Amino acid sequence: MPDPDFQTHAPFLRLYVEHEPALRGYVRSLVPTLQDAQDVMQEVAAALWKRFHTLSAHEDFRRWAFGVARLESLEFLRKCRRDRHVFGDEMFDLLAAEAEDAADDLTEERKALDACLQKLPGEQRTLVESAYAPGVRMDELAARLGRTAMAVYKSLHRIRTALIECTKKELAKEGLT
């Protein structure tokens, strides 16, 4: 028998997972440390879940989630007010607006980069994916490919240069820079 809460869980999880990287970056830009951001993100996730039923349209999730993240970050900072390194509300509002804009830009840049990665010839795309996989050592990758580490670095440099140019063109198509 299906879970009766599935109608609520599935849409929430899909939306949260889609927007979590941008939310995390946004929160990280508003609080002093990575640990603070992790703590705030836990509160954000709980608050979003608790209030998900108040969201009028799933298309509004990102804007709504950023608002909740802003409020949770502000609440965290108010609790830390005794620390003289915490910004006042005016500065916080300015930083929050800038961080939200930057998160939007980063999302567009990621989309453009993904499109450019898909345009790479298969061998180049495989090299990039292999080189940037977690825990990969360049000397081991080079040995596996039967190449020198320097040759792999040079290939990656050429590919990165091509990806940068392609990404700039993709962003320009969208009217972004």
C-alpha positions in Angstrom: 0.0 0.0 0.0 1.5 3.4 -1.0 2.5 5.8 1.7 -0.3 8.3 2.3 2.2 11.2 2.7 3.9 10.4 -0.6 1.8 13.1 -2.3 3.6 15.6 0.0 7.0 13.9 0.4 7.8 13.3 -3.3 7.3 16.9 -4.6 9.1 18.4 -1.6 12.1 16.1 -1.9 12.3 16.7 -5.7 12.2 20.5 -5.2 14.5 20.5 -2.2 17.2 18.4 -3.9 17.0 20.5 -7.1 17.5 23.8 -5.2 19.6 22.6 -2.3 23.1 23.5 -3.8 22.0 27.1 -4.5 20.3 27.4 -1.1 23.5 26.1 0.6 25.6 28.6 -1.3 23.2 31.4 -0.3 23.2 30.5 3.4 27.0 30.1 3.3 27.4 33.6 2.0 25.2 35.0 4.9 26.8 33.3 7.9 30.4 33.4 9.1 31.6 29.8 8.9 30.9 26.5 7.1 29.8 24.9 10.3 27.3 27.8 10.9 26.0 27.2 7.3 25.5 23.5 8.0 23.6 24.3 11.2 21.4 26.9 9.5 20.8 24.5 6.6 19.4 21.9 9.0 17.0 24.6 10.3 16.1 25.6 6.8 15.3 22.1 5.7 13.1 21.6 8.8 11.3 24.9 8.3 10.7 24.3 4.6 9.3 20.9 5.3 7.1 22.2 8.1 5.8 25.1 6.0 5.6 23.2 2.6 1.9 23.1 2.7 1.8 26.9 2.6 3.5 27.0 -0.7 0.9 28.1 -3.3 2.8 26.9 -6.4 5.7 24.6 -6.9 7.2 27.0 -9.4 7.6 29.5 -6.6 9.7 27.0 -4.4 13.1 28.6 -5.1 12.0 32.2 -4.3 10.1 30.9 -1.2 13.0 28.7 0.0 15.4 31.6 -0.3 13.1 33.7 1.8 12.9 31.0 4.5 16.7 30.6 4.3 17.2 34.3 4.7 14.9 34.3 7.8 16.7 31.3 9.3 20.1 32.9 8.7 19.0 36.2 10.2 17.6 34.3 13.3 20.9 32.5 13.6 22.9 35.8 13.4 20.6 37.4 16.0 21.4 34.6 18.4 25.1 35.3 17.8 24.7 39.1 18.2 27.1 39.2 21.1 29.9 38.5 18.6 31.2 41.9 17.4 31.9 40.4 13.9 28.2 39.9 13.1 26.8 42.4 10.6 23.8 44.7 11.3 20.5 44.2 9.6 21.1 46.7 6.8 24.4 45.0 5.9 22.7 41.6 6.2 19.9 42.6 3.8 22.5 43.9 1.3 24.5 40.7 1.5 21.4 38.6 1.2 20.3 40.3 -2.0 23.8 40.0 -3.5 24.0 36.3 -2.5 20.6 35.5 -4.1 21.7 37.2 -7.3 25.0 35.3 -7.3 23.1 32.0 -6.7 20.9 32.7 -9.7 24.0 33.4 -11.8 25.7 30.3 -10.6 22.7 28.2 -11.6 22.8 29.6 -15.1 26.6 29.0 -15.3 26.1 25.4 -14.3 23.5 24.9 -16.9 25.7 26.4 -19.6 28.7 24.3 -18.5 26.6 21.1 -18.5 25.5 21.9 -22.1 29.1 22.5 -23.1 30.2 19.2 -21.4 27.6 17.4 -23.5 29.1 18.9 -26.7 32.5 17.6 -26.0 33.7 14.5 -28.0 33.2 11.4 -25.9 36.9 10.8 -25.2 37.3 14.4 -23.9 34.2 14.2 -21.8 35.4 10.9 -20.3 38.8 12.5 -19.5 37.2 15.4 -17.7 34.8 13.2 -15.7 37.7 10.8 -14.8 40.0 13.7 -13.8 37.4 15.4 -11.6 36.0 12.3 -9.9 36.5 12.2 -6.1 39.8 10.8 -4.9 41.4 10.6 -8.4 45.2 11.1 -8.5 46.5 12.6 -11.7 49.5 10.3 -11.8 47.3 7.2 -11.5 44.9 8.4 -14.1 47.8 9.1 -16.5 49.2 5.6 -15.9 45.8 4.1 -16.6 45.6 6.0 -19.8 49.1 5.2 -20.9 50.1 8.8 -20.9 52.4 11.1 -18.9 50.8 13.2 -16.2 52.0 16.3 -18.1 50.2 15.2 -21.2 47.0 14.7 -19.2 47.4 18.1 -17.6 47.9 19.7 -21.1 44.9 17.9 -22.5 42.7 19.0 -19.5 44.0 22.6 -19.9 42.9 22.7 -23.6 39.5 21.2 -22.7 39.0 23.6 -19.9 39.9 26.5 -22.2 37.3 25.2 -24.7 34.7 24.8 -22.0 35.2 28.4 -20.8 34.7 29.7 -24.3 31.7 27.5 -24.9 30.2 28.5 -21.5 30.6 32.2 -22.3 28.9 31.7 -25.7 26.0 29.8 -24.0 25.5 32.5 -21.5 25.7 35.2 -24.1 22.9 33.3 -26.0 20.8 33.7 -22.9 21.7 37.4 -22.6 23.9 36.7 -19.5 27.6 37.4 -19.0 
